[in-house]
């Protein structure tokens, strides 16, 4: 059993029977794909001159926690 498979098994066991190791693997792969897609969207917004979080032009973005206004 690989380290990754062992981690999936442990997570499945600690889920109280809610998930199987295969479901844990699928959830993890989905999270990885979502994170990659968000990173690409952030890069595209920045390249276009806009803040991914608040939608303002980069010069007008307040920065830290800009989406809270």
PyMOL Python script that loads the backbone (N, CA, C, O; Angstrom):
from pymol import cmd

cmd.read_pdbstr("""\
ATOM      1  N   UNK A   1       0.861  -1.175   0.000  1.00  0.00           N
ATOM      2  CA  UNK A   1       0.000   0.000   0.000  1.00  0.00           C
ATOM      3  C   UNK A   1       0.906   1.237   0.000  1.00  0.00           C
ATOM      4  O   UNK A   1       1.839   1.338   0.797  1.00  0.00           O
ATOM      5  N   UNK A   2       0.618   2.160  -0.893  1.00  0.00           N
ATOM      6  CA  UNK A   2       1.402   3.384  -0.971  1.00  0.00           C
ATOM      7  C   UNK A   2       1.028   4.326   0.173  1.00  0.00           C
ATOM      8  O   UNK A   2       0.031   4.117   0.864  1.00  0.00           O
ATOM      9  N   UNK A   3       1.825   5.343   0.357  1.00  0.00           N
ATOM     10  CA  UNK A   3       1.564   6.326   1.406  1.00  0.00           C
ATOM     11  C   UNK A   3       0.225   7.023   1.168  1.00  0.00           C
ATOM     12  O   UNK A   3      -0.531   7.276   2.106  1.00  0.00           O
ATOM     13  N   UNK A   4      -0.052   7.326  -0.086  1.00  0.00           N
ATOM     14  CA  UNK A   4      -1.315   7.993  -0.433  1.00  0.00           C
ATOM     15  C   UNK A   4      -2.495   7.070  -0.157  1.00  0.00           C
ATOM     16  O   UNK A   4      -3.495   7.500   0.417  1.00  0.00           O
ATOM     17  N   UNK A   5      -2.391   5.815  -0.557  1.00  0.00           N
ATOM     18  CA  UNK A   5      -3.475   4.856  -0.306  1.00  0.00           C
ATOM     19  C   UNK A   5      -3.689   4.667   1.194  1.00  0.00           C
ATOM     20  O   UNK A   5      -4.822   4.538   1.657  1.00  0.00           O
ATOM     21  N   UNK A   6      -2.599   4.653   1.940  1.00  0.00           N
ATOM     22  CA  UNK A   6      -2.703   4.514   3.392  1.00  0.00           C
ATOM     23  C   UNK A   6      -3.430   5.727   3.991  1.00  0.00           C
ATOM     24  O   UNK A   6      -4.274   5.575   4.874  1.00  0.00           O
ATOM     25  N   UNK A   7      -3.095   6.926   3.507  1.00  0.00           N
ATOM     26  CA  UNK A   7      -3.770   8.141   3.983  1.00  0.00           C
ATOM     27  C   UNK A   7      -5.265   8.088   3.670  1.00  0.00           C
ATOM     28  O   UNK A   7      -6.090   8.456   4.506  1.00  0.00           O
ATOM     29  N   UNK A   8      -5.609   7.635   2.476  1.00  0.00           N
ATOM     30  CA  UNK A   8      -7.024   7.527   2.102  1.00  0.00           C
ATOM     31  C   UNK A   8      -7.745   6.530   2.996  1.00  0.00           C
ATOM     32  O   UNK A   8      -8.888   6.759   3.391  1.00  0.00           O
ATOM     33  N   UNK A   9      -7.086   5.434   3.312  1.00  0.00           N
ATOM     34  CA  UNK A   9      -7.680   4.421   4.184  1.00  0.00           C
ATOM     35  C   UNK A   9      -7.898   4.983   5.582  1.00  0.00           C
ATOM     36  O   UNK A   9      -8.951   4.771   6.182  1.00  0.00           O
ATOM     37  N   UNK A  10      -6.907   5.697   6.099  1.00  0.00           N
ATOM     38  CA  UNK A  10      -7.027   6.285   7.442  1.00  0.00           C
ATOM     39  C   UNK A  10      -8.149   7.308   7.474  1.00  0.00           C
ATOM     40  O   UNK A  10      -8.951   7.323   8.407  1.00  0.00           O
ATOM     41  N   UNK A  11      -8.211   8.164   6.461  1.00  0.00           N
ATOM     42  CA  UNK A  11      -9.278   9.168   6.415  1.00  0.00           C
ATOM     43  C   UNK A  11     -10.655   8.511   6.314  1.00  0.00           C
ATOM     44  O   UNK A  11     -11.615   8.975   6.930  1.00  0.00           O
ATOM     45  N   UNK A  12     -10.749   7.441   5.545  1.00  0.00           N
ATOM     46  CA  UNK A  12     -12.024   6.731   5.424  1.00  0.00           C
ATOM     47  C   UNK A  12     -12.416   6.115   6.765  1.00  0.00           C
ATOM     48  O   UNK A  12     -13.578   6.178   7.168  1.00  0.00           O
ATOM     49  N   UNK A  13     -11.447   5.524   7.449  1.00  0.00           N
ATOM     50  CA  UNK A  13     -11.726   4.907   8.747  1.00  0.00           C
ATOM     51  C   UNK A  13     -12.152   5.946   9.778  1.00  0.00           C
ATOM     52  O   UNK A  13     -13.021   5.676  10.608  1.00  0.00           O
ATOM     53  N   UNK A  14     -11.554   7.118   9.733  1.00  0.00           N
ATOM     54  CA  UNK A  14     -11.894   8.155  10.713  1.00  0.00           C
ATOM     55  C   UNK A  14     -13.158   8.928  10.341  1.00  0.00           C
ATOM     56  O   UNK A  14     -13.611   9.782  11.103  1.00  0.00           O
ATOM     57  N   UNK A  15     -13.727   8.633   9.173  1.00  0.00           N
ATOM     58  CA  UNK A  15     -14.971   9.303   8.775  1.00  0.00           C
ATOM     59  C   UNK A  15     -16.187   8.634   9.399  1.00  0.00           C
ATOM     60  O   UNK A  15     -17.320   9.054   9.166  1.00  0.00           O
ATOM     61  N   UNK A  16     -15.953   7.596  10.190  1.00  0.00           N
ATOM     62  CA  UNK A  16     -17.067   6.899  10.829  1.00  0.00           C
ATOM     63  C   UNK A  16     -17.897   6.096   9.840  1.00  0.00           C
ATOM     64  O   UNK A  16     -19.096   5.906  10.046  1.00  0.00           O
ATOM     65  N   UNK A  17     -17.274   5.629   8.780  1.00  0.00           N
ATOM     66  CA  UNK A  17     -17.978   4.834   7.776  1.00  0.00           C
ATOM     67  C   UNK A  17     -18.699   5.656   6.731  1.00  0.00           C
ATOM     68  O   UNK A  17     -19.390   5.105   5.874  1.00  0.00           O
ATOM     69  N   UNK A  18     -18.548   6.957   6.789  1.00  0.00           N
ATOM     70  CA  UNK A  18     -19.234   7.831   5.833  1.00  0.00           C
ATOM     71  C   UNK A  18     -18.630   7.704   4.431  1.00  0.00           C
ATOM     72  O   UNK A  18     -19.342   7.792   3.431  1.00  0.00           O
ATOM     73  N   UNK A  19     -17.300   7.495   4.369  1.00  0.00           N
ATOM     74  CA  UNK A  19     -16.616   7.418   3.086  1.00  0.00           C
ATOM     75  C   UNK A  19     -15.779   6.151   2.988  1.00  0.00           C
ATOM     76  O   UNK A  19     -15.283   5.631   3.988  1.00  0.00           O
ATOM     77  N   UNK A  20     -15.634   5.671   1.764  1.00  0.00           N
ATOM     78  CA  UNK A  20     -14.710   4.572   1.483  1.00  0.00           C
ATOM     79  C   UNK A  20     -13.375   5.196   1.066  1.00  0.00           C
ATOM     80  O   UNK A  20     -13.328   6.380   0.731  1.00  0.00           O
ATOM     81  N   UNK A  21     -12.296   4.418   1.082  1.00  0.00           N
ATOM     82  CA  UNK A  21     -11.016   4.965   0.611  1.00  0.00           C
ATOM     83  C   UNK A  21     -11.096   5.502  -0.824  1.00  0.00           C
ATOM     84  O   UNK A  21     -10.433   6.483  -1.159  1.00  0.00           O
ATOM     85  N   UNK A  22     -11.894   4.869  -1.653  1.00  0.00           N
ATOM     86  CA  UNK A  22     -12.048   5.321  -3.038  1.00  0.00           C
ATOM     87  C   UNK A  22     -12.765   6.661  -3.098  1.00  0.00           C
ATOM     88  O   UNK A  22     -12.412   7.525  -3.902  1.00  0.00           O
ATOM     89  N   UNK A  23     -13.772   6.835  -2.248  1.00  0.00           N
ATOM     90  CA  UNK A  23     -14.487   8.112  -2.213  1.00  0.00           C
ATOM     91  C   UNK A  23     -13.582   9.227  -1.689  1.00  0.00           C
ATOM     92  O   UNK A  23     -13.635  10.357  -2.174  1.00  0.00           O
ATOM     93  N   UNK A  24     -12.753   8.903  -0.698  1.00  0.00           N
ATOM     94  CA  UNK A  24     -11.797   9.884  -0.185  1.00  0.00           C
ATOM     95  C   UNK A  24     -10.846  10.293  -1.302  1.00  0.00           C
ATOM     96  O   UNK A  24     -10.554  11.478  -1.464  1.00  0.00           O
ATOM     97  N   UNK A  25     -10.357   9.317  -2.079  1.00  0.00           N
ATOM     98  CA  UNK A  25      -9.461   9.604  -3.201  1.00  0.00           C
ATOM     99  C   UNK A  25     -10.149  10.529  -4.200  1.00  0.00           C
ATOM    100  O   UNK A  25      -9.559  11.507  -4.659  1.00  0.00           O
ATOM    101  N   UNK A  26     -11.399  10.213  -4.532  1.00  0.00           N
ATOM    102  CA  UNK A  26     -12.137  11.029  -5.501  1.00  0.00           C
ATOM    103  C   UNK A  26     -12.368  12.449  -4.984  1.00  0.00           C
ATOM    104  O   UNK A  26     -12.266  13.413  -5.742  1.00  0.00           O
ATOM    105  N   UNK A  27     -12.680  12.576  -3.688  1.00  0.00           N
ATOM    106  CA  UNK A  27     -12.858  13.898  -3.098  1.00  0.00           C
ATOM    107  C   UNK A  27     -11.563  14.695  -3.159  1.00  0.00           C
ATOM    108  O   UNK A  27     -11.567  15.882  -3.486  1.00  0.00           O
ATOM    109  N   UNK A  28     -10.459  14.034  -2.844  1.00  0.00           N
ATOM    110  CA  UNK A  28      -9.160  14.697  -2.884  1.00  0.00           C
ATOM    111  C   UNK A  28      -8.821  15.137  -4.304  1.00  0.00           C
ATOM    112  O   UNK A  28      -8.333  16.250  -4.503  1.00  0.00           O
ATOM    113  N   UNK A  29      -9.066  14.302  -5.269  1.00  0.00           N
ATOM    114  CA  UNK A  29      -8.782  14.662  -6.663  1.00  0.00           C
ATOM    115  C   UNK A  29      -9.653  15.828  -7.111  1.00  0.00           C
ATOM    116  O   UNK A  29      -9.197  16.695  -7.857  1.00  0.00           O
ATOM    117  N   UNK A  30     -10.898  15.854  -6.663  1.00  0.00           N
ATOM    118  CA  UNK A  30     -11.786  16.961  -6.989  1.00  0.00           C
ATOM    119  C   UNK A  30     -11.304  18.268  -6.386  1.00  0.00           C
ATOM    120  O   UNK A  30     -11.364  19.316  -7.030  1.00  0.00           O
ATOM    121  N   UNK A  31     -10.824  18.206  -5.144  1.00  0.00           N
ATOM    122  CA  UNK A  31     -10.297  19.409  -4.496  1.00  0.00           C
ATOM    123  C   UNK A  31      -9.056  19.919  -5.209  1.00  0.00           C
ATOM    124  O   UNK A  31      -8.878  21.126  -5.371  1.00  0.00           O
ATOM    125  N   UNK A  32      -8.202  19.002  -5.632  1.00  0.00           N
ATOM    126  CA  UNK A  32      -6.994  19.389  -6.360  1.00  0.00           C
ATOM    127  C   UNK A  32      -7.367  20.060  -7.681  1.00  0.00           C
ATOM    128  O   UNK A  32      -6.776  21.073  -8.055  1.00  0.00           O
ATOM    129  N   UNK A  33      -8.341  19.495  -8.380  1.00  0.00           N
ATOM    130  CA  UNK A  33      -8.780  20.067  -9.662  1.00  0.00           C
ATOM    131  C   UNK A  33      -9.404  21.451  -9.451  1.00  0.00           C
ATOM    132  O   UNK A  33      -9.158  22.375 -10.227  1.00  0.00           O
ATOM    133  N   UNK A  34     -10.215  21.585  -8.392  1.00  0.00           N
ATOM    134  CA  UNK A  34     -10.829  22.881  -8.103  1.00  0.00           C
ATOM    135  C   UNK A  34      -9.779  23.935  -7.786  1.00  0.00           C
ATOM    136  O   UNK A  34      -9.879  25.076  -8.239  1.00  0.00           O
ATOM    137  N   UNK A  35      -8.770  23.552  -7.005  1.00  0.00           N
ATOM    138  CA  UNK A  35      -7.709  24.491  -6.650  1.00  0.00           C
ATOM    139  C   UNK A  35      -6.926  24.924  -7.883  1.00  0.00           C
ATOM    140  O   UNK A  35      -6.565  26.094  -8.013  1.00  0.00           O
ATOM    141  N   UNK A  36      -6.664  23.992  -8.780  1.00  0.00           N
ATOM    142  CA  UNK A  36      -5.939  24.325 -10.010  1.00  0.00           C
ATOM    143  C   UNK A  36      -6.760  25.269 -10.884  1.00  0.00           C
ATOM    144  O   UNK A  36      -6.218  26.200 -11.480  1.00  0.00           O
ATOM    145  N   UNK A  37      -8.066  25.027 -10.959  1.00  0.00           N
ATOM    146  CA  UNK A  37      -8.937  25.892 -11.757  1.00  0.00           C
ATOM    147  C   UNK A  37      -8.992  27.297 -11.160  1.00  0.00           C
ATOM    148  O   UNK A  37      -8.956  28.285 -11.892  1.00  0.00           O
ATOM    149  N   UNK A  38      -9.081  27.386  -9.822  1.00  0.00           N
ATOM    150  CA  UNK A  38      -9.121  28.706  -9.180  1.00  0.00           C
ATOM    151  C   UNK A  38      -7.809  29.440  -9.401  1.00  0.00           C
ATOM    152  O   UNK A  38      -7.808  30.644  -9.656  1.00  0.00           O
ATOM    153  N   UNK A  39      -6.700  28.732  -9.305  1.00  0.00           N
ATOM    154  CA  UNK A  39      -5.400  29.368  -9.533  1.00  0.00           C
ATOM    155  C   UNK A  39      -5.313  29.932 -10.949  1.00  0.00           C
ATOM    156  O   UNK A  39      -4.785  31.024 -11.154  1.00  0.00           O
ATOM    157  N   UNK A  40      -5.832  29.187 -11.921  1.00  0.00           N
ATOM    158  CA  UNK A  40      -5.817  29.656 -13.305  1.00  0.00           C
ATOM    159  C   UNK A  40      -6.704  30.879 -13.469  1.00  0.00           C
ATOM    160  O   UNK A  40      -6.330  31.821 -14.168  1.00  0.00           O
ATOM    161  N   UNK A  41      -7.878  30.882 -12.834  1.00  0.00           N
ATOM    162  CA  UNK A  41      -8.774  32.034 -12.901  1.00  0.00           C
ATOM    163  C   UNK A  41      -8.125  33.271 -12.283  1.00  0.00           C
ATOM    164  O   UNK A  41      -8.265  34.378 -12.802  1.00  0.00           O
ATOM    165  N   UNK A  42      -7.407  33.071 -11.158  1.00  0.00           N
ATOM    166  CA  UNK A  42      -6.715  34.191 -10.518  1.00  0.00           C
ATOM    167  C   UNK A  42      -5.637  34.755 -11.434  1.00  0.00           C
ATOM    168  O   UNK A  42      -5.496  35.971 -11.556  1.00  0.00           O
ATOM    169  N   UNK A  43      -4.879  33.875 -12.075  1.00  0.00           N
ATOM    170  CA  UNK A  43      -3.833  34.313 -13.004  1.00  0.00           C
ATOM    171  C   UNK A  43      -4.430  35.058 -14.189  1.00  0.00           C
ATOM    172  O   UNK A  43      -3.883  36.072 -14.624  1.00  0.00           O
ATOM    173  N   UNK A  44      -5.554  34.562 -14.718  1.00  0.00           N
ATOM    174  CA  UNK A  44      -6.216  35.218 -15.854  1.00  0.00           C
ATOM    175  C   UNK A  44      -6.716  36.603 -15.467  1.00  0.00           C
ATOM    176  O   UNK A  44      -6.569  37.553 -16.236  1.00  0.00           O
ATOM    177  N   UNK A  45      -7.304  36.726 -14.280  1.00  0.00           N
ATOM    178  CA  UNK A  45      -7.810  38.021 -13.823  1.00  0.00           C
ATOM    179  C   UNK A  45      -6.658  38.999 -13.652  1.00  0.00           C
ATOM    180  O   UNK A  45      -6.753  40.155 -14.063  1.00  0.00           O
ATOM    181  N   UNK A  46      -5.573  38.538 -13.048  1.00  0.00           N
ATOM    182  CA  UNK A  46      -4.430  39.425 -12.840  1.00  0.00           C
ATOM    183  C   UNK A  46      -3.834  39.859 -14.173  1.00  0.00           C
ATOM    184  O   UNK A  46      -3.460  41.020 -14.337  1.00  0.00           O
ATOM    185  N   UNK A  47      -3.743  38.938 -15.124  1.00  0.00           N
ATOM    186  CA  UNK A  47      -3.203  39.269 -16.447  1.00  0.00           C
ATOM    187  C   UNK A  47      -4.089  40.293 -17.152  1.00  0.00           C
ATOM    188  O   UNK A  47      -3.604  41.113 -17.932  1.00  0.00           O
ATOM    189  N   UNK A  48      -5.396  40.238 -16.871  1.00  0.00           N
ATOM    190  CA  UNK A  48      -6.329  41.186 -17.472  1.00  0.00           C
ATOM    191  C   UNK A  48      -6.390  42.502 -16.686  1.00  0.00           C
ATOM    192  O   UNK A  48      -7.063  43.447 -17.097  1.00  0.00           O
ATOM    193  N   UNK A  49      -5.677  42.554 -15.548  1.00  0.00           N
ATOM    194  CA  UNK A  49      -5.638  43.786 -14.774  1.00  0.00           C
ATOM    195  C   UNK A  49      -6.722  43.922 -13.729  1.00  0.00           C
ATOM    196  O   UNK A  49      -6.990  45.026 -13.254  1.00  0.00           O
ATOM    197  N   UNK A  50      -7.356  42.805 -13.359  1.00  0.00           N
ATOM    198  CA  UNK A  50      -8.429  42.834 -12.377  1.00  0.00           C
ATOM    199  C   UNK A  50      -8.112  41.945 -11.189  1.00  0.00           C
ATOM    200  O   UNK A  50      -7.391  40.956 -11.318  1.00  0.00           O
ATOM    201  N   UNK A  51      -8.656  42.301 -10.027  1.00  0.00           N
ATOM    202  CA  UNK A  51      -8.529  41.484  -8.833  1.00  0.00           C
ATOM    203  C   UNK A  51      -9.531  40.340  -8.909  1.00  0.00           C
ATOM    204  O   UNK A  51     -10.716  40.570  -9.154  1.00  0.00           O
ATOM    205  N   UNK A  52      -9.080  39.143  -8.705  1.00  0.00           N
ATOM    206  CA  UNK A  52      -9.942  37.961  -8.746  1.00  0.00           C
ATOM    207  C   UNK A  52     -10.997  38.022  -7.644  1.00  0.00           C
ATOM    208  O   UNK A  52     -12.120  37.555  -7.836  1.00  0.00           O
ATOM    209  N   UNK A  53     -10.645  38.593  -6.497  1.00  0.00           N
ATOM    210  CA  UNK A  53     -11.519  38.531  -5.332  1.00  0.00           C
ATOM    211  C   UNK A  53     -12.624  39.579  -5.338  1.00  0.00           C
ATOM    212  O   UNK A  53     -13.772  39.277  -5.013  1.00  0.00           O
ATOM    213  N   UNK A  54     -12.278  40.818  -5.710  1.00  0.00           N
ATOM    214  CA  UNK A  54     -13.282  41.882  -5.632  1.00  0.00           C
ATOM    215  C   UNK A  54     -13.737  42.380  -7.003  1.00  0.00           C
ATOM    216  O   UNK A  54     -14.773  43.037  -7.108  1.00  0.00           O
ATOM    217  N   UNK A  55     -12.978  42.074  -8.049  1.00  0.00           N
ATOM    218  CA  UNK A  55     -13.358  42.474  -9.388  1.00  0.00           C
ATOM    219  C   UNK A  55     -12.913  43.870  -9.789  1.00  0.00           C
ATOM    220  O   UNK A  55     -13.135  44.293 -10.924  1.00  0.00           O
ATOM    221  N   UNK A  56     -12.282  44.589  -8.863  1.00  0.00           N
ATOM    222  CA  UNK A  56     -11.802  45.937  -9.164  1.00  0.00           C
ATOM    223  C   UNK A  56     -10.539  45.869 -10.017  1.00  0.00           C
ATOM    224  O   UNK A  56      -9.859  44.843 -10.059  1.00  0.00           O
ATOM    225  N   UNK A  57     -10.237  46.967 -10.691  1.00  0.00           N
ATOM    226  CA  UNK A  57      -8.954  47.057 -11.378  1.00  0.00           C
ATOM    227  C   UNK A  57      -7.875  46.954 -10.311  1.00  0.00           C
ATOM    228  O   UNK A  57      -8.076  47.389  -9.177  1.00  0.00           O
ATOM    229  N   UNK A  58      -6.728  46.379 -10.670  1.00  0.00           N
ATOM    230  CA  UNK A  58      -5.675  46.156  -9.680  1.00  0.00           C
ATOM    231  C   UNK A  58      -5.262  47.444  -8.970  1.00  0.00           C
ATOM    232  O   UNK A  58      -4.964  47.420  -7.776  1.00  0.00           O
ATOM    233  N   UNK A  59      -5.242  48.563  -9.685  1.00  0.00           N
ATOM    234  CA  UNK A  59      -4.872  49.839  -9.065  1.00  0.00           C
ATOM    235  C   UNK A  59      -5.906  50.308  -8.032  1.00  0.00           C
ATOM    236  O   UNK A  59      -5.568  51.042  -7.103  1.00  0.00           O
ATOM    237  N   UNK A  60      -7.160  49.882  -8.196  1.00  0.00           N
ATOM    238  CA  UNK A  60      -8.231  50.303  -7.293  1.00  0.00           C
ATOM    239  C   UNK A  60      -8.501  49.313  -6.164  1.00  0.00           C
ATOM    240  O   UNK A  60      -9.254  49.616  -5.239  1.00  0.00           O
ATOM    241  N   UNK A  61      -7.894  48.141  -6.236  1.00  0.00           N
ATOM    242  CA  UNK A  61      -8.107  47.104  -5.221  1.00  0.00           C
ATOM    243  C   UNK A  61      -7.429  47.531  -3.922  1.00  0.00           C
ATOM    244  O   UNK A  61      -6.296  48.013  -3.932  1.00  0.00           O
ATOM    245  N   UNK A  62      -8.139  47.348  -2.796  1.00  0.00           N
ATOM    246  CA  UNK A  62      -7.596  47.744  -1.497  1.00  0.00           C
ATOM    247  C   UNK A  62      -6.597  46.731  -0.959  1.00  0.00           C
ATOM    248  O   UNK A  62      -5.871  47.032  -0.011  1.00  0.00           O
ATOM    249  N   UNK A  63      -6.543  45.552  -1.533  1.00  0.00           N
ATOM    250  CA  UNK A  63      -5.577  44.544  -1.084  1.00  0.00           C
ATOM    251  C   UNK A  63      -6.179  43.602  -0.073  1.00  0.00           C
ATOM    252  O   UNK A  63      -7.199  42.967  -0.341  1.00  0.00           O
ATOM    253  N   UNK A  64      -5.562  43.505   1.084  1.00  0.00           N
ATOM    254  CA  UNK A  64      -5.952  42.544   2.118  1.00  0.00           C
ATOM    255  C   UNK A  64      -7.446  42.560   2.381  1.00  0.00           C
ATOM    256  O   UNK A  64      -8.010  43.600   2.720  1.00  0.00           O
ATOM    257  N   UNK A  65      -8.087  41.408   2.228  1.00  0.00           N
ATOM    258  CA  UNK A  65      -9.535  41.235   2.431  1.00  0.00           C
ATOM    259  C   UNK A  65     -10.351  42.240   1.629  1.00  0.00           C
ATOM    260  O   UNK A  65     -11.328  42.798   2.130  1.00  0.00           O
ATOM    261  N   UNK A  66      -9.953  42.466   0.397  1.00  0.00           N
ATOM    262  CA  UNK A  66     -10.585  43.476  -0.450  1.00  0.00           C
ATOM    263  C   UNK A  66     -12.049  43.174  -0.741  1.00  0.00           C
ATOM    264  O   UNK A  66     -12.820  44.087  -1.036  1.00  0.00           O
ATOM    265  N   UNK A  67     -12.439  41.922  -0.663  1.00  0.00           N
ATOM    266  CA  UNK A  67     -13.818  41.541  -0.986  1.00  0.00           C
ATOM    267  C   UNK A  67     -14.795  41.944   0.117  1.00  0.00           C
ATOM    268  O   UNK A  67     -16.010  41.882  -0.076  1.00  0.00           O
ATOM    269  N   UNK A  68     -14.266  42.359   1.281  1.00  0.00           N
ATOM    270  CA  UNK A  68     -15.115  42.810   2.390  1.00  0.00           C
ATOM    271  C   UNK A  68     -15.218  44.324   2.309  1.00  0.00           C
ATOM    272  O   UNK A  68     -14.276  45.036   2.657  1.00  0.00           O
ATOM    273  N   UNK A  69     -16.349  44.809   1.853  1.00  0.00           N
ATOM    274  CA  UNK A  69     -16.552  46.257   1.749  1.00  0.00           C
ATOM    275  C   UNK A  69     -17.917  46.602   2.264  1.00  0.00           C
ATOM    276  O   UNK A  69     -18.298  47.772   2.269  1.00  0.00           O
TER     277      UNK A  69
END
""", "prot")
cmd.dss("prot")
cmd.show_as("cartoon", "prot")
cmd.util.cbc("prot")
cmd.orient("prot")
